[in-house]
């Protein structure tokens, strides 16, 4: 994640967060303690698609929830123990990702990367469970993949990342 901070004289401070999946969120912390959070369109970082304002107290409660301090699902603890080094990740396919337009077989997800594609969530939110080697990966799709952390990281860097430093 890339985070940029900017002072806003007389207002507070602005944080622009750009995720590894190229999603942008802006947080403005006002001097009075209020926080405004803005979420921007994936393909147009100038178009705000949603926003929410928090009081200082609400922001602190939200931060503890999102940070995992308030609740960790028991099922997740069991899954982590049972699966050991097996990880499940969700990777969004950006327009210039090397995997875009190719089939799972062409990429060789199992043979070349030692990972399995569990499902594909298409841009229109339809789902394809257990896709075969002939399933084509399109821009905007989200792939649900499983494998060991090092293999997933390598696949992400080679197939999903944009190939440029942010």
URCORZI-V254838 format. One record per pair of residues at least 6 apart in sequence whose ideal C-beta (glycine too) atoms are under 6 Angstrom apart, sorted by the first residue. I is the first residue (numbers start at 1). GAP is how many residues later the second one is. D is the distance in whole Angstrom. If there is no record, write none. Layout:
<<I;GAP;D> <I;GAP;D>>
This chain:
<<1;18;5> <2;16;5> <2;164;5> <3;14;5> <4;12;5> <5;10;6> <6;8;5> <7;6;6> <8;6;5> <12;17;5> <12;18;4> <12;19;5> <13;16;5> <14;14;5> <15;12;5> <16;10;5> <17;8;5> <18;6;5> <21;71;5> <22;72;6> <24;16;4> <24;21;5> <25;14;5> <26;12;4> <27;10;5> <28;8;4> <29;6;5> <33;23;3> <35;19;5> <35;24;4> <36;17;5> <37;15;5> <38;10;5> <38;13;5> <39;10;6> <39;11;5> <40;8;6> <41;6;4> <41;8;5> <64;6;5> <85;63;5> <87;62;5> <87;65;6> <88;58;5> <89;56;6> <89;63;5> <90;52;5> <90;54;6> <91;52;5> <91;69;5> <92;50;5> <93;7;5> <93;44;6> <93;46;6> <93;48;5> <95;44;5> <96;66;5> <97;63;5> <98;61;5> <99;8;6> <99;38;5> <99;60;4> <100;39;5> <102;35;6> <103;31;6> <103;33;5> <104;13;6> <104;29;5> <104;31;5> <105;28;3> <109;6;6> <109;8;6> <113;38;6> <113;42;4> <114;33;6> <114;37;5> <115;30;5> <115;32;3> <115;36;5> <115;40;5> <116;30;5> <117;14;6> <117;26;6> <117;28;5> <118;26;4> <118;28;6> <119;10;5> <119;25;4> <120;8;4> <120;11;5> <120;21;5> <120;23;6> <121;6;5> <121;21;4> <122;19;5> <123;17;3>>
